[in-house]
Amino acid sequence: MEVLYGKSSRNRKQRQSKGRRCVVADATEIGQRHGVFTLRVGEPATAPVCLVFPAEIAAILVQHMDEARIDAEEEYWTVVPPRVKAMNTADPDAVSQGISRWLLSLNWERVARAATGGQAFLVSYAGHVGLCTEPPFTDEFLIAIFDPLQLQRLSPALKQAAATAVSESRRIGPTTLARLNEVRRFVKAQSWPAISVPEVSTAQAEATITHAYRGFLAREPYIRPARRDVQPRTG
């Protein structure tokens, strides 16, 4: 599995091209079943997309998601706060919806084409992380878009689910295509969200952002390896 990072062209007005479906991970559910690592992402009010990965891929994926979110955070603080400020609202839901609309207006497909990382790969773009997948890991060609601060909060759960999937896979044997498809069908059939998504107050949101920004300032700047720096092609 490759981790390839795209440079943002946020100052250029772009139009979403046809290709991979883009979904913002406003809510994320993490799990494992029969040695298969599972993710469901989307908005709480609409049907999610389901992603399933064999344990051996999941372990690498989760490791690289940590690196990708650190890379994305280098741009996040110069891109997202000014956009949030321009919305002129303190409503967390309105801010979330505004950021989602902006992310979906960007040309993630162009970045994915430049990366060409195979059936599952990660890109960093516009201060966010895109998980690019295709069948059999999903039902369709897909880019699941994650906020890097969200990935930081989810990191322990991602690592735990991947480790459990690896342990289970060792017990029952390597993942077959039939098992991957069965798990995907099972996960799709479950209610969404499986548990209620708690409301976040303005004060809680501000405290979370402040804590994350202080952590960002305290750590060493991340330097993207040259081999992982790709420039999206024009057109």
Order of alpha helices (4+ residues) and beta strands (2+ residues): beta-beta-beta-beta-beta-beta-alpha-alpha-alpha-beta-beta-beta-alpha-alpha-alpha-beta
